[in-house]
Amino acid sequence: MTTSVTSIHFAPLQGYTDAMFRSLHNELWGGIAAYYTPFVRIEKGAFRRKDLADIAPAANVGVPVVPQMLPRDADELCRLADLFIDNRYTRADINMACPFPPVALHGRGAGLLPHPDAVERILEATRRYPELSFSVKMRLGWDDADDCMRLAPLLNDYSLHHVTLHPRIGKMQYKGTPSIEAFEAFGEVCRLPLIYNGDIVSVGGITRLHELFPWLSGVMIGRGLLAAPQLAAAYAAGDTRLFSPSVVSRLQHFHNALYDRLQATSQGESQLMLRLHALWQYFLPDAPRRERKSLLKARDAASYRRAAAILFDSWHEACNSDED
Ligand SMILES: Cc1cc2nc3c(=O)[nH]c(=O)nc-3n(C[C@H](O)[C@H](O)[C@H](O)COP(=O)(O)O)c2cc1C
């Protein structure tokens, strides 16, 4: 049996894991070695205002944050690296994983993977920044799962902090099953610390990966941590059961704090409702089904708050009766 624990990294999720979410998660749950920001990119020659706000040191105090960049070439890498240094970061993650066609078809994210020359120019530019330690987040390839095998010798030539591999190809987006076999094959040729990412949703899932690949440097979890924000803390505590009355009370507290912060930063009730509905796309799928459905039907803040209170009450009751 493996007794050591693996480190858990919170995956970047554009539209979900902004500075507000990250700091609240870190404060109320913790158990995360690093929170990656959604990608920072150059758009029409400039940085986006929301990205600048998201990586600002004042918005990230006390949280182990790694800013992520989405460069197309060496020039963009340098501009983004300078920005991160100006914001006092010493780590940077390079996105070679985004499968979104408008990104990938313009040679960014997973669109870089079939082009070793372009990847090499980007990696070569990292050498100009000894003060930044770079990691790479990637997929198996864009439409060929062997892209990563061709890139491995190149990646090995750079002193990267680590590589995170999401073992799907870009064209799969998030459909189909991540390939454990392809991850293992990459692990055999990659000499850099390696992190696994993809479809981890339970403490058992983390443990299985750790047992399968004891040499792993960690696991990165995205949607699984939106579904169960307590997942990393439960793993650290050696608790395989994700839900208990006390966890449901803490989830309610987390939800209410999130609600208050979203309300304080939304421009009006309809924006607040849009943001809440987006959150629940991935949030707490294990909550009682009927109450979750009613909550999703709420069209104004007052009925949303009522529906949320009912949901947590009935979840609490269900957990209490499971305990009996
Ligand atoms: C809504 C959404 C937004 C995402 N945004 C980013 C991003 O900004 N940068 C990135 O590298 N990956 C992004 N991803 C991919 C995730 O980081 C992660 O690799 C993917 O969800 C698989 O991990 P999971 O199964 O643990 O969620 C995003 C995924 C989703 C679903």
The ligand as a MOL file (V3000), in Angstrom:
LIG
                    3D

  0  0  0     0  0            999 V3000
M  V30 BEGIN CTAB
M  V30 COUNTS 31 33 0 0 0
M  V30 BEGIN ATOM
M  V30 1 C -15.0960 25.7540 -18.4050 0
M  V30 2 C -13.6590 25.3530 -18.5350 0
M  V30 3 C -12.6660 26.3250 -18.5920 0
M  V30 4 C -11.3110 25.9550 -18.7210 0
M  V30 5 N -10.3280 26.9250 -18.7560 0
M  V30 6 C -9.0260 26.5460 -18.8480 0
M  V30 7 C -7.9590 27.5090 -18.8400 0
M  V30 8 O -8.1470 28.7200 -18.7460 0
M  V30 9 N -6.6800 27.0450 -18.9410 0
M  V30 10 C -6.3970 25.7000 -19.0410 0
M  V30 11 O -5.2310 25.3070 -19.1150 0
M  V30 12 N -7.3830 24.7810 -19.0410 0
M  V30 13 C -8.6710 25.1700 -18.9350 0
M  V30 14 N -9.6400 24.2160 -18.8940 0
M  V30 15 C -9.2430 22.7850 -18.8090 0
M  V30 16 C -9.0840 22.3700 -17.3370 0
M  V30 17 O -8.0340 23.0670 -16.7150 0
M  V30 18 C -8.8070 20.8670 -17.2100 0
M  V30 19 O -7.6440 20.5600 -17.9370 0
M  V30 20 C -9.9600 20.0350 -17.7540 0
M  V30 21 O -11.1980 20.4900 -17.2450 0
M  V30 22 C -9.7700 18.5650 -17.3970 0
M  V30 23 O -9.6180 18.4210 -16.0000 0
M  V30 24 P -10.8640 18.0130 -15.0370 0
M  V30 25 O -11.4640 16.7700 -15.6520 0
M  V30 26 O -10.2390 17.7570 -13.7050 0
M  V30 27 O -11.8210 19.1510 -15.0720 0
M  V30 28 C -10.9740 24.5770 -18.8010 0
M  V30 29 C -11.9880 23.6010 -18.7460 0
M  V30 30 C -13.3100 23.9660 -18.6070 0
M  V30 31 C -14.3650 22.8830 -18.5230 0
M  V30 END ATOM
M  V30 BEGIN BOND
M  V30 1 1 1 2
M  V30 2 1 2 3
M  V30 3 2 2 30
M  V30 4 2 3 4
M  V30 5 1 4 5
M  V30 6 1 4 28
M  V30 7 2 5 6
M  V30 8 1 6 7
M  V30 9 1 6 13
M  V30 10 2 7 8
M  V30 11 1 7 9
M  V30 12 1 9 10
M  V30 13 2 10 11
M  V30 14 1 10 12
M  V30 15 2 12 13
M  V30 16 1 13 14
M  V30 17 1 14 15
M  V30 18 1 14 28
M  V30 19 1 15 16
M  V30 20 1 16 17
M  V30 21 1 16 18
M  V30 22 1 18 19
M  V30 23 1 18 20
M  V30 24 1 20 21
M  V30 25 1 20 22
M  V30 26 1 22 23
M  V30 27 1 23 24
M  V30 28 2 24 25
M  V30 29 1 24 26
M  V30 30 1 24 27
M  V30 31 2 28 29
M  V30 32 1 29 30
M  V30 33 1 30 31
M  V30 END BOND
M  V30 END CTAB
M  END
